[in-house]
Every structure is written in structure tokens, then in C-alpha cells.
């Protein structure tokens, strides 16, 4: 085979196939709610995953204080929520998640669905109908995923962000 023919072949993959991704990586927003969810979000943020905006809303607030809590969360949460392709809330059993309604309201204004990742350790047993955190999350998100440990959160973000 001549040197000219060898150079014309792609460096990898099958000849004649597209050699570049056909879409851009997804932009994700992760919002930690309550003390437990905030701690999980901070750990994920410290790992600096690509294309993920991490925000923390550890304080509860209602009414006028909701805006102050969001501003205290650092970064531009509204910008992140309106520009993200996917939005995730993370919370742990017993967390105050009253700000889920505010986050969901911003996201829904841009027609972005919100997924909640609710961490309930297996040793604590499954959540029941009286679980206030579960009820609040269920009321304000399109999809709710109950997981037994926090390792699921970065794994899911990594899989969906590519």
C-alpha cells in the first residue's frame, strides 16, 4: 500500500465513519438541599466534574428569605438553572428541602425537568408515606430517585453528563 493511501485513513475508528462526537456534552446543575444534601454536593463539587455547576442551599427559608438563601448559596444559581440541560437536587433523609419549590419554579419557567436524588441509607430502612423530605421532594420534581448511598450521585452525573 502506498504512503499516500495510508495517510488518507482516519487515525482511529472505521474508515468512512464520523470521527467526532455528534453532540456537545450536557450541562448539569446539581443543587444540594439541607445539611446532608449540601455536604454531598460540596464533595462532588470538590472533585470538579466537567460540565457540572454545583450549588448548595443548606439553610431553609420561606417567602422573602428564599431569595436570600439562594444568593447565599454562592454562584449564580438562576443562571445555572436556566442554562443547564439537566437539573438535579440531592438531599438526605431528614434534610429541610423547602427550597425545592424555588429551584423547581426557576427550572420549570425554562421548561427544564428536575430530578431529585434522595439518599436514604439502607440501615435506616425504606422511607414511608410520613417522610416529610420525601413528600416535599415528590411534590416539586418530575423524577425522584431513592438511593441507599451517595456514591450513586456522582456515578449518575458522570454517566449523564457525557
Buried (B, 14 or more C-beta within 10 A) or exposed (E): EEEEEEEEEEEEEEEEEEEEEEEEEBBBBBBBBBBBBBBBBEBBBEEEBEBBBBBBBBBBBEEEEBEEBBEEBEBBBBEBBBEBBBBBBBBBBBBBBBBBBBBBEBBBEEEBEBBBBBBBEEEEEEBEEEBBBBEBBBEBBEEBBBBEEBEBBBEBBBEEBE
